Amino acid sequence: MGQGVHVQELPGIGKRFDIDLERPDQRVSVVVHAAGGRDVYVFTGHDSDPTAVLELTEEQARKVGAVLTGTFFDG
Amino acid sequence: MGQGVHVQELPGIGKRFDIDLERPDQRVSVVVHAAGGRDVYVFTGHDSDPTAVLELTEEQARKVGAVLTGTFFDG
């Protein structure tokens, strides 16, 4: 599963994950803060600035992640 | 974990998950197609049109989801 994901340590902040979506026109980067929060940068088109930025708490990120991985169930 | 996620059946297509991020200025909807693909709609600001749309394969969605849930490990 490690293919297509570039992980970089951000000293004092956390980790940055650059996820290759195998298309020139869409890309996602996630900064996972050591404190738990996740910043999600969505790039669409060919712009080098993010099209959308989400600031998620750890709990919110888990919720979105569960939907994406297909492991979300109604509580 | 079901709190804050509204699930709707889309007959013949799959399921739509509206994820409340507890902020008026950011929202995520995911359409999980029965065939596996996921369309991700990111809304930031107060626009009713999505700020960014991602078309992910099931594998790509799992990758992004694993990063978000904190279960991604280098392969």
Backbone of each chain as nested JSON, in Angstrom:
{
  "chains": [
    {"id": "A", "residues": [
      {"number": 1, "name": "MET", "atoms": {"N": [0.82, -1.203, 0.0], "CA": [0.0, 0.0, 0.0], "C": [0.859, 1.261, 0.0]}},
      {"number": 2, "name": "GLY", "atoms": {"N": [2.194, 1.073, 0.268], "CA": [3.046, 2.244, 0.352], "C": [3.275, 2.93, -0.984]}},
      {"number": 3, "name": "GLN", "atoms": {"N": [2.987, 2.251, -2.076], "CA": [3.204, 2.817, -3.399], "C": [2.412, 4.092, -3.603]}},
      {"number": 4, "name": "GLY", "atoms": {"N": [3.097, 5.066, -4.168], "CA": [2.382, 6.274, -4.528], "C": [2.128, 7.227, -3.38]}},
      {"number": 5, "name": "VAL", "atoms": {"N": [2.722, 6.951, -2.228], "CA": [2.604, 7.892, -1.117], "C": [4.003, 8.286, -0.665]}},
      {"number": 6, "name": "HIS", "atoms": {"N": [4.27, 9.566, -0.674], "CA": [5.575, 10.058, -0.246], "C": [5.417, 10.666, 1.142]}},
      {"number": 7, "name": "VAL", "atoms": {"N": [6.193, 10.139, 2.092], "CA": [6.073, 10.583, 3.477], "C": [7.299, 11.409, 3.855]}},
      {"number": 8, "name": "GLN", "atoms": {"N": [7.055, 12.526, 4.482], "CA": [8.142, 13.412, 4.863], "C": [7.95, 13.827, 6.32]}},
      {"number": 9, "name": "GLU", "atoms": {"N": [9.019, 13.728, 7.109], "CA": [8.939, 14.201, 8.499], "C": [8.976, 15.718, 8.506]}},
      {"number": 10, "name": "LEU", "atoms": {"N": [8.137, 16.309, 9.311], "CA": [8.167, 17.752, 9.508], "C": [8.532, 17.988, 10.971]}},
      {"number": 11, "name": "PRO", "atoms": {"N": [9.817, 18.181, 11.226], "CA": [10.271, 18.253, 12.631], "C": [9.483, 19.278, 13.439]}},
      {"number": 12, "name": "GLY", "atoms": {"N": [9.006, 18.841, 14.576], "CA": [8.26, 19.73, 15.46], "C": [6.799, 19.895, 15.075]}},
      {"number": 13, "name": "ILE", "atoms": {"N": [6.421, 19.377, 13.903], "CA": [5.039, 19.53, 13.445], "C": [4.349, 18.176, 13.338]}},
      {"number": 14, "name": "GLY", "atoms": {"N": [4.931, 17.286, 12.563], "CA": [4.33, 15.969, 12.378], "C": [4.846, 15.331, 11.106]}},
      {"number": 15, "name": "LYS", "atoms": {"N": [3.937, 14.858, 10.26], "CA": [4.332, 14.19, 9.022], "C": [3.49, 14.687, 7.879]}},
      {"number": 16, "name": "ARG", "atoms": {"N": [4.114, 14.758, 6.734], "CA": [3.384, 15.148, 5.544], "C": [3.322, 13.96, 4.587]}},
      {"number": 17, "name": "PHE", "atoms": {"N": [2.129, 13.668, 4.102], "CA": [1.903, 12.569, 3.164], "C": [1.445, 13.153, 1.833]}},
      {"number": 18, "name": "ASP", "atoms": {"N": [2.231, 12.912, 0.794], "CA": [1.821, 13.325, -0.548], "C": [1.331, 12.08, -1.271]}},
      {"number": 19, "name": "ILE", "atoms": {"N": [0.071, 12.126, -1.639], "CA": [-0.56, 10.935, -2.216], "C": [-0.724, 11.124, -3.715]}},
      {"number": 20, "name": "ASP", "atoms": {"N": [-0.053, 10.27, -4.458], "CA": [-0.12, 10.326, -5.917], "C": [-1.402, 9.638, -6.374]}},
      {"number": 21, "name": "LEU", "atoms": {"N": [-2.239, 10.377, -7.08], "CA": [-3.506, 9.804, -7.538], "C": [-3.434, 9.413, -9.012]}},
      {"number": 22, "name": "GLU", "atoms": {"N": [-2.201, 9.282, -9.506], "CA": [-1.971, 8.753, -10.864], "C": [-2.669, 9.546, -11.958]}},
      {"number": 23, "name": "ARG", "atoms": {"N": [-2.92, 10.806, -11.664], "CA": [-3.497, 11.686, -12.672], "C": [-2.804, 13.033, -12.545]}},
      {"number": 24, "name": "PRO", "atoms": {"N": [-2.537, 13.669, -13.67], "CA": [-1.833, 14.947, -13.573], "C": [-2.699, 16.049, -12.969]}},
      {"number": 25, "name": "ASP", "atoms": {"N": [-4.016, 15.826, -12.958], "CA": [-4.923, 16.905, -12.559], "C": [-5.554, 16.732, -11.185]}},
      {"number": 26, "name": "GLN", "atoms": {"N": [-5.086, 15.765, -10.404], "CA": [-5.581, 15.702, -9.029], "C": [-4.54, 15.091, -8.103]}},
      {"number": 27, "name": "ARG", "atoms": {"N": [-4.426, 15.698, -6.935], "CA": [-3.393, 15.323, -5.977], "C": [-3.892, 15.713, -4.594]}},
      {"number": 28, "name": "VAL", "atoms": {"N": [-3.486, 14.923, -3.59], "CA": [-3.874, 15.224, -2.216], "C": [-2.634, 15.157, -1.326]}},
      {"number": 29, "name": "SER", "atoms": {"N": [-2.465, 16.157, -0.482], "CA": [-1.422, 16.135, 0.536], "C": [-2.092, 16.258, 1.895]}},
      {"number": 30, "name": "VAL", "atoms": {"N": [-1.593, 15.485, 2.844], "CA": [-2.155, 15.557, 4.194], "C": [-1.019, 15.816, 5.169]}},
      {"number": 31, "name": "VAL", "atoms": {"N": [-1.176, 16.831, 6.01], "CA": [-0.228, 17.053, 7.098], "C": [-0.885, 16.521, 8.369]}},
      {"number": 32, "name": "VAL", "atoms": {"N": [-0.27, 15.481, 8.928], "CA": [-0.773, 14.905, 10.172], "C": [0.038, 15.518, 11.309]}},
      {"number": 33, "name": "HIS", "atoms": {"N": [-0.614, 16.348, 12.082], "CA": [0.073, 17.011, 13.182], "C": [0.295, 16.03, 14.332]}},
      {"number": 34, "name": "ALA", "atoms": {"N": [1.419, 16.195, 14.991], "CA": [1.736, 15.329, 16.128], "C": [0.611, 15.405, 17.168]}},
      {"number": 35, "name": "ALA", "atoms": {"N": [-0.042, 16.556, 17.266], "CA": [-1.117, 16.737, 18.241], "C": [-2.43, 16.091, 17.786]}},
      {"number": 36, "name": "GLY", "atoms": {"N": [-2.476, 15.583, 16.554], "CA": [-3.664, 14.855, 16.11], "C": [-4.389, 15.464, 14.924]}},
      {"number": 37, "name": "GLY", "atoms": {"N": [-4.394, 16.779, 14.81], "CA": [-5.125, 17.41, 13.715], "C": [-4.539, 17.06, 12.355]}},
      {"number": 38, "name": "ARG", "atoms": {"N": [-5.385, 17.142, 11.34], "CA": [-4.941, 16.866, 9.972], "C": [-5.352, 18.018, 9.065]}},
      {"number": 39, "name": "ASP", "atoms": {"N": [-4.403, 18.518, 8.318], "CA": [-4.709, 19.498, 7.287], "C": [-4.686, 18.767, 5.955]}},
      {"number": 40, "name": "VAL", "atoms": {"N": [-5.763, 18.907, 5.207], "CA": [-5.879, 18.227, 3.921], "C": [-5.821, 19.266, 2.807]}},
      {"number": 41, "name": "TYR", "atoms": {"N": [-4.879, 19.08, 1.898], "CA": [-4.726, 19.975, 0.758], "C": [-5.136, 19.22, -0.499]}},
      {"number": 42, "name": "VAL", "atoms": {"N": [-6.159, 19.739, -1.167], "CA": [-6.65, 19.092, -2.383], "C": [-6.248, 19.95, -3.576]}},
      {"number": 43, "name": "PHE", "atoms": {"N": [-5.565, 19.333, -4.52], "CA": [-5.159, 20.026, -5.739], "C": [-5.912, 19.419, -6.911]}},
      {"number": 44, "name": "THR", "atoms": {"N": [-6.631, 20.234, -7.629], "CA": [-7.243, 19.756, -8.869], "C": [-6.818, 20.714, -9.97]}},
      {"number": 45, "name": "GLY", "atoms": {"N": [-6.912, 20.261, -11.189], "CA": [-6.378, 21.072, -12.274], "C": [-4.866, 21.09, -12.177]}},
      {"number": 46, "name": "HIS", "atoms": {"N": [-4.23, 22.068, -12.742], "CA": [-2.774, 22.082, -12.779], "C": [-2.19, 23.202, -11.94]}},
      {"number": 47, "name": "ASP", "atoms": {"N": [-3.02, 23.761, -11.071], "CA": [-2.582, 24.863, -10.234], "C": [-1.644, 24.343, -9.143]}},
      {"number": 48, "name": "SER", "atoms": {"N": [-0.622, 25.123, -8.816], "CA": [0.271, 24.684, -7.741], "C": [-0.274, 25.104, -6.372]}},
      {"number": 49, "name": "ASP", "atoms": {"N": [-1.276, 25.985, -6.356], "CA": [-1.944, 26.317, -5.096], "C": [-3.084, 25.336, -4.869]}},
      {"number": 50, "name": "PRO", "atoms": {"N": [-3.337, 24.972, -3.606], "CA": [-4.425, 24.016, -3.374], "C": [-5.782, 24.606, -3.77]}},
      {"number": 51, "name": "THR", "atoms": {"N": [-6.613, 23.749, -4.343], "CA": [-7.972, 24.151, -4.721], "C": [-8.838, 24.275, -3.476]}},
      {"number": 52, "name": "ALA", "atoms": {"N": [-8.611, 23.38, -2.529], "CA": [-9.376, 23.391, -1.284], "C": [-8.483, 22.923, -0.145]}},
      {"number": 53, "name": "VAL", "atoms": {"N": [-8.687, 23.507, 1.022], "CA": [-7.939, 23.117, 2.217], "C": [-8.937, 22.811, 3.322]}},
      {"number": 54, "name": "LEU", "atoms": {"N": [-8.773, 21.665, 3.955], "CA": [-9.636, 21.295, 5.077], "C": [-8.788, 21.191, 6.337]}},
      {"number": 55, "name": "GLU", "atoms": {"N": [-9.294, 21.743, 7.425], "CA": [-8.626, 21.585, 8.722], "C": [-9.486, 20.66, 9.558]}},
      {"number": 56, "name": "LEU", "atoms": {"N": [-8.99, 19.454, 9.77], "CA": [-9.797, 18.442, 10.459], "C": [-9.204, 18.104, 11.816]}},
      {"number": 57, "name": "THR", "atoms": {"N": [-10.079, 17.844, 12.768], "CA": [-9.618, 17.256, 14.019], "C": [-9.329, 15.781, 13.733]}},
      {"number": 58, "name": "GLU", "atoms": {"N": [-8.663, 15.134, 14.677], "CA": [-8.36, 13.716, 14.495], "C": [-9.658, 12.919, 14.306]}},
      {"number": 59, "name": "GLU", "atoms": {"N": [-10.677, 13.242, 15.091], "CA": [-11.941, 12.514, 15.013], "C": [-12.629, 12.718, 13.657]}},
      {"number": 60, "name": "GLN", "atoms": {"N": [-12.613, 13.939, 13.184], "CA": [-13.223, 14.216, 11.877], "C": [-12.467, 13.502, 10.766]}},
      {"number": 61, "name": "ALA", "atoms": {"N": [-11.141, 13.502, 10.867], "CA": [-10.318, 12.834, 9.85], "C": [-10.603, 11.329, 9.836]}},
      {"number": 62, "name": "ARG", "atoms": {"N": [-10.802, 10.766, 11.015], "CA": [-11.115, 9.334, 11.092], "C": [-12.465, 9.034, 10.439]}},
      {"number": 63, "name": "LYS", "atoms": {"N": [-13.402, 9.958, 10.62], "CA": [-14.73, 9.79, 10.048], "C": [-14.648, 9.807, 8.522]}},
      {"number": 64, "name": "VAL", "atoms": {"N": [-13.975, 10.824, 7.973], "CA": [-13.819, 10.914, 6.525], "C": [-13.037, 9.697, 6.016]}},
      {"number": 65, "name": "GLY", "atoms": {"N": [-11.99, 9.331, 6.743], "CA": [-11.171, 8.18, 6.351], "C": [-11.964, 6.893, 6.317]}},
      {"number": 66, "name": "ALA", "atoms": {"N": [-12.85, 6.722, 7.294], "CA": [-13.663, 5.501, 7.363], "C": [-14.607, 5.418, 6.172]}},
      {"number": 67, "name": "VAL", "atoms": {"N": [-15.173, 6.563, 5.781], "CA": [-16.048, 6.563, 4.601], "C": [-15.228, 6.187, 3.368]}},
      {"number": 68, "name": "LEU", "atoms": {"N": [-14.032, 6.757, 3.254], "CA": [-13.207, 6.496, 2.07], "C": [-12.727, 5.05, 1.996]}},
      {"number": 69, "name": "THR", "atoms": {"N": [-12.378, 4.482, 3.144], "CA": [-11.875, 3.108, 3.127], "C": [-13.014, 2.099, 3.076]}},
      {"number": 70, "name": "GLY", "atoms": {"N": [-14.246, 2.585, 3.264], "CA": [-15.39, 1.663, 3.209], "C": [-15.634, 0.963, 4.522]}},
      {"number": 71, "name": "THR", "atoms": {"N": [-15.098, 1.507, 5.625], "CA": [-15.283, 0.871, 6.93], "C": [-16.208, 1.681, 7.828]}},
      {"number": 72, "name": "PHE", "atoms": {"N": [-16.918, 2.633, 7.212], "CA": [-17.849, 3.419, 8.021], "C": [-19.145, 2.665, 8.209]}},
      {"number": 73, "name": "PHE", "atoms": {"N": [-19.589, 2.595, 9.459], "CA": [-20.899, 2.016, 9.734], "C": [-21.678, 2.978, 10.615]}},
      {"number": 74, "name": "ASP", "atoms": {"N": [-22.958, 3.026, 10.42], "CA": [-23.788, 3.896, 11.234], "C": [-23.663, 3.481, 12.689]}},
      {"number": 75, "name": "GLY", "atoms": {"N": [-23.472, 4.489, 13.538], "CA": [-23.257, 4.182, 14.952], "C": [-24.56, 4.055, 15.705]}}
    ]},
    {"id": "B", "residues": [
      {"number": 1, "name": "MET", "atoms": {"N": [-19.585, 6.348, 16.157], "CA": [-18.916, 7.045, 15.062], "C": [-19.92, 7.541, 14.04]}},
      {"number": 2, "name": "GLY", "atoms": {"N": [-21.193, 7.043, 14.137], "CA": [-22.174, 7.432, 13.149], "C": [-22.612, 8.886, 13.24]}},
      {"number": 3, "name": "GLN", "atoms": {"N": [-22.302, 9.526, 14.34], "CA": [-22.7, 10.927, 14.521], "C": [-22.111, 11.819, 13.45]}},
      {"number": 4, "name": "GLY", "atoms": {"N": [-22.97, 12.683, 12.94], "CA": [-22.449, 13.684, 12.022], "C": [-22.239, 13.185, 10.613]}},
      {"number": 5, "name": "VAL", "atoms": {"N": [-22.706, 11.958, 10.317], "CA": [-22.625, 11.462, 8.943], "C": [-24.02, 11.07, 8.497]}},
      {"number": 6, "name": "HIS", "atoms": {"N": [-24.46, 11.656, 7.413], "CA": [-25.776, 11.344, 6.88], "C": [-25.588, 10.454, 5.657]}},
      {"number": 7, "name": "VAL", "atoms": {"N": [-26.205, 9.286, 5.706], "CA": [-26.04, 8.315, 4.629], "C": [-27.336, 8.222, 3.827]}},
      {"number": 8, "name": "GLN", "atoms": {"N": [-27.194, 8.235, 2.538], "CA": [-28.367, 8.185, 1.666], "C": [-28.118, 7.144, 0.575]}},
      {"number": 9, "name": "GLU", "atoms": {"N": [-29.08, 6.28, 0.355], "CA": [-28.965, 5.305, -0.738], "C": [-29.2, 6.022, -2.06]}},
      {"number": 10, "name": "LEU", "atoms": {"N": [-28.393, 5.735, -3.038], "CA": [-28.605, 6.261, -4.386], "C": [-28.873, 5.057, -5.286]}},
      {"number": 11, "name": "PRO", "atoms": {"N": [-30.152, 4.749, -5.473], "CA": [-30.501, 3.517, -6.2], "C": [-29.793, 3.424, -7.549]}},
      {"number": 12, "name": "GLY", "atoms": {"N": [-29.177, 2.283, -7.776], "CA": [-28.486, 2.05, -9.041], "C": [-27.105, 2.67, -9.107]}},
      {"number": 13, "name": "ILE", "atoms": {"N": [-26.76, 3.48, -8.112], "CA": [-25.447, 4.138, -8.124], "C": [-24.591, 3.66, -6.964]}},
      {"number": 14, "name": "GLY", "atoms": {"N": [-25.116, 3.817, -5.76], "CA": [-24.345, 3.433, -4.581], "C": [-24.866, 4.16, -3.358]}},
      {"number": 15, "name": "LYS", "atoms": {"N": [-23.973, 4.788, -2.591], "CA": [-24.367, 5.493, -1.374], "C": [-23.686, 6.841, -1.309]}},
      {"number": 16, "name": "ARG", "atoms": {"N": [-24.418, 7.77, -0.749], "CA": [-23.842, 9.093, -0.549], "C": [-23.691, 9.362, 0.945]}},
      {"number": 17, "name": "PHE", "atoms": {"N": [-22.511, 9.789, 1.34], "CA": [-22.221, 10.11, 2.738], "C": [-21.956, 11.604, 2.852]}},
      {"number": 18, "name": "ASP", "atoms": {"N": [-22.776, 12.284, 3.633], "CA": [-22.536, 13.694, 3.913], "C": [-21.936, 13.79, 5.308]}},
      {"number": 19, "name": "ILE", "atoms": {"N": [-20.731, 14.312, 5.357], "CA": [-19.997, 14.323, 6.621], "C": [-19.974, 15.742, 7.187]}},
      {"number": 20, "name": "ASP", "atoms": {"N": [-20.595, 15.876, 8.35], "CA": [-20.643, 17.175, 9.013], "C": [-19.317, 17.408, 9.732]}},
      {"number": 21, "name": "LEU", "atoms": {"N": [-18.65, 18.494, 9.374], "CA": [-17.359, 18.779, 10.0], "C": [-17.49, 19.854, 11.085]}},
      {"number": 22, "name": "GLU", "atoms": {"N": [-18.735, 20.045, 11.533], "CA": [-18.993, 20.923, 12.679], "C": [-18.491, 22.346, 12.476]}},
      {"number": 23, "name": "ARG", "atoms": {"N": [-18.407, 22.743, 11.231], "CA": [-18.039, 24.12, 10.928], "C": [-18.894, 24.567, 9.755]}},
      {"number": 24, "name": "PRO", "atoms": {"N": [-19.34, 25.809, 9.784], "CA": [-20.202, 26.249, 8.684], "C": [-19.438, 26.361, 7.367]}},
      {"number": 25, "name": "ASP", "atoms": {"N": [-18.13, 26.429, 7.439], "CA": [-17.347, 26.731, 6.239], "C": [-16.595, 25.547, 5.658]}},
      {"number": 26, "name": "GLN", "atoms": {"N": [-16.862, 24.333, 6.141], "CA": [-16.244, 23.183, 5.481], "C": [-17.106, 21.937, 5.638]}},
      {"number": 27, "name": "ARG", "atoms": {"N": [-17.203, 21.215, 4.538], "CA": [-18.092, 20.06, 4.474], "C": [-17.549, 19.125, 3.413]}},
      {"number": 28, "name": "VAL", "atoms": {"N": [-17.756, 17.828, 3.616], "CA": [-17.297, 16.834, 2.65], "C": [-18.447, 15.871, 2.367]}},
      {"number": 29, "name": "SER", "atoms": {"N": [-18.687, 15.589, 1.088], "CA": [-19.632, 14.555, 0.697], "C": [-18.877, 13.533, -0.135]}},
      {"number": 30, "name": "VAL", "atoms": {"N": [-19.182, 12.27, 0.089], "CA": [-18.531, 11.209, -0.677], "C": [-19.612, 10.33, -1.298]}},
      {"number": 31, "name": "VAL", "atoms": {"N": [-19.532, 10.123, -2.597], "CA": [-20.403, 9.157, -3.251], "C": [-19.582, 7.888, -3.472]}},
      {"number": 32, "name": "VAL", "atoms": {"N": [-20.012, 6.82, -2.809], "CA": [-19.336, 5.533, -2.963], "C": [-20.129, 4.735, -3.997]}},
      {"number": 33, "name": "HIS", "atoms": {"N": [-19.531, 4.555, -5.147], "CA": [-20.215, 3.824, -6.208], "C": [-20.198, 2.329, -5.907]}},
      {"number": 34, "name": "ALA", "atoms": {"N": [-21.29, 1.679, -6.291], "CA": [-21.384, 0.236, -6.079], "C": [-20.208, -0.471, -6.742]}},
      {"number": 35, "name": "ALA", "atoms": {"N": [-19.72, 0.089, -7.848], "CA": [-18.599, -0.518, -8.57], "C": [-17.253, -0.261, -7.892]}},
      {"number": 36, "name": "GLY", "atoms": {"N": [-17.23, 0.566, -6.846], "CA": [-15.997, 0.761, -6.097], "C": [-15.458, 2.184, -6.076]}},
      {"number": 37, "name": "GLY", "atoms": {"N": [-15.644, 2.914, -7.159], "CA": [-15.09, 4.268, -7.221], "C": [-15.727, 5.2, -6.204]}},
      {"number": 38, "name": "ARG", "atoms": {"N": [-14.994, 6.223, -5.831], "CA": [-15.506, 7.217, -4.889], "C": [-15.324, 8.609, -5.473]}},
      {"number": 39, "name": "ASP", "atoms": {"N": [-16.391, 9.376, -5.456], "CA": [-16.296, 10.787, -5.818], "C": [-16.323, 11.584, -4.527]}},
      {"number": 40, "name": "VAL", "atoms": {"N": [-15.341, 12.445, -4.369], "CA": [-15.241, 13.244, -3.148], "C": [-15.525, 14.697, -3.491]}},
      {"number": 41, "name": "TYR", "atoms": {"N": [-16.499, 15.276, -2.807], "CA": [-16.867, 16.675, -3.008], "C": [-16.464, 17.451, -1.767]}},
      {"number": 42, "name": "VAL", "atoms": {"N": [-15.579, 18.414, -1.955], "CA": [-15.108, 19.224, -0.837], "C": [-15.718, 20.615, -0.955]}},
      {"number": 43, "name": "PHE", "atoms": {"N": [-16.386, 21.04, 0.103], "CA": [-16.977, 22.383, 0.136], "C": [-16.238, 23.205, 1.18]}},
      {"number": 44, "name": "THR", "atoms": {"N": [-15.691, 24.327, 0.776], "CA": [-15.121, 25.252, 1.757], "C": [-15.769, 26.612, 1.512]}},
      {"number": 45, "name": "GLY", "atoms": {"N": [-15.714, 27.453, 2.503], "CA": [-16.435, 28.712, 2.386], "C": [-17.921, 28.425, 2.44]}},
      {"number": 46, "name": "HIS", "atoms": {"N": [-18.721, 29.301, 1.911], "CA": [-20.165, 29.132, 2.047], "C": [-20.829, 28.857, 0.705]}},
      {"number": 47, "name": "ASP", "atoms": {"N": [-20.019, 28.493, -0.267], "CA": [-20.534, 28.237, -1.608], "C": [-21.298, 26.91, -1.62]}},
      {"number": 48, "name": "SER", "atoms": {"N": [-22.387, 26.864, -2.372], "CA": [-23.118, 25.599, -2.458], "C": [-22.524, 24.693, -3.536]}},
      {"number": 49, "name": "ASP", "atoms": {"N": [-21.669, 25.245, -4.391], "CA": [-20.951, 24.422, -5.357], "C": [-19.673, 23.898, -4.7]}},
      {"number": 50, "name": "PRO", "atoms": {"N": [-19.275, 22.666, -5.042], "CA": [-18.05, 22.157, -4.42], "C": [-16.819, 22.969, -4.853]}},
      {"number": 51, "name": "THR", "atoms": {"N": [-15.927, 23.155, -3.903], "CA": [-14.67, 23.86, -4.164], "C": [-13.733, 22.958, -4.952]}},
      {"number": 52, "name": "ALA", "atoms": {"N": [-13.763, 21.68, -4.622], "CA": [-12.908, 20.713, -5.314], "C": [-13.637, 19.381, -5.399]}},
      {"number": 53, "name": "VAL", "atoms": {"N": [-13.423, 18.681, -6.49], "CA": [-14.009, 17.354, -6.688], "C": [-12.885, 16.397, -7.05]}},
      {"number": 54, "name": "LEU", "atoms": {"N": [-12.843, 15.257, -6.37], "CA": [-11.848, 14.232, -6.681], "C": [-12.57, 12.978, -7.141]}},
      {"number": 55, "name": "GLU", "atoms": {"N": [-12.076, 12.378, -8.202], "CA": [-12.599, 11.088, -8.646], "C": [-11.562, 10.036, -8.328]}},
      {"number": 56, "name": "LEU", "atoms": {"N": [-11.869, 9.2, -7.344], "CA": [-10.89, 8.224, -6.885], "C": [-11.321, 6.805, -7.211]}},
      {"number": 57, "name": "THR", "atoms": {"N": [-10.332, 5.969, -7.524], "CA": [-10.613, 4.544, -7.595], "C": [-10.726, 4.032, -6.159]}},
      {"number": 58, "name": "GLU", "atoms": {"N": [-11.229, 2.826, -6.013], "CA": [-11.343, 2.263, -4.67], "C": [-9.978, 2.213, -3.992]}},
      {"number": 59, "name": "GLU", "atoms": {"N": [-8.952, 1.829, -4.742], "CA": [-7.611, 1.715, -4.171], "C": [-7.066, 3.077, -3.733]}},
      {"number": 60, "name": "GLN", "atoms": {"N": [-7.282, 4.089, -4.559], "CA": [-6.82, 5.434, -4.199], "C": [-7.556, 5.948, -2.967]}},
      {"number": 61, "name": "ALA", "atoms": {"N": [-8.867, 5.678, -2.916], "CA": [-9.657, 6.123, -1.774], "C": [-9.175, 5.444, -0.489]}},
      {"number": 62, "name": "ARG", "atoms": {"N": [-8.805, 4.177, -0.59], "CA": [-8.299, 3.459, 0.583], "C": [-6.981, 4.063, 1.061]}},
      {"number": 63, "name": "LYS", "atoms": {"N": [-6.174, 4.481, 0.1], "CA": [-4.884, 5.078, 0.42], "C": [-5.083, 6.404, 1.176]}},
      {"number": 64, "name": "VAL", "atoms": {"N": [-5.928, 7.263, 0.608], "CA": [-6.203, 8.553, 1.255], "C": [-6.847, 8.302, 2.623]}},
      {"number": 65, "name": "GLY", "atoms": {"N": [-7.779, 7.351, 2.662], "CA": [-8.462, 7.026, 3.919], "C": [-7.497, 6.53, 4.98]}},
      {"number": 66, "name": "ALA", "atoms": {"N": [-6.531, 5.725, 4.576], "CA": [-5.564, 5.191, 5.54], "C": [-4.701, 6.308, 6.127]}},
      {"number": 67, "name": "VAL", "atoms": {"N": [-4.336, 7.266, 5.284], "CA": [-3.567, 8.41, 5.793], "C": [-4.415, 9.188, 6.795]}},
      {"number": 68, "name": "LEU", "atoms": {"N": [-5.68, 9.407, 6.46], "CA": [-6.555, 10.194, 7.334], "C": [-6.838, 9.499, 8.667]}},
      {"number": 69, "name": "THR", "atoms": {"N": [-7.015, 8.182, 8.615], "CA": [-7.325, 7.47, 9.853], "C": [-6.061, 7.179, 10.661]}},
      {"number": 70, "name": "GLY", "atoms": {"N": [-4.908, 7.403, 10.05], "CA": [-3.652, 7.166, 10.776], "C": [-3.209, 5.726, 10.721]}},
      {"number": 71, "name": "THR", "atoms": {"N": [-3.73, 4.973, 9.747], "CA": [-3.352, 3.562, 9.642], "C": [-2.479, 3.297, 8.425]}},
      {"number": 72, "name": "PHE", "atoms": {"N": [-1.942, 4.377, 7.839], "CA": [-1.079, 4.184, 6.689], "C": [0.327, 3.823, 7.137]}},
      {"number": 73, "name": "PHE", "atoms": {"N": [0.871, 2.775, 6.542], "CA": [2.261, 2.421, 6.804], "C": [2.968, 2.232, 5.481]}},
      {"number": 74, "name": "ASP", "atoms": {"N": [4.218, 2.603, 5.44], "CA": [4.984, 2.438, 4.208], "C": [5.042, 0.967, 3.849]}},
      {"number": 75, "name": "GLY", "atoms": {"N": [4.757, 0.684, 2.587], "CA": [4.719, -0.714, 2.152], "C": [6.071, -1.203, 1.714]}}
    ]}
  ]
}
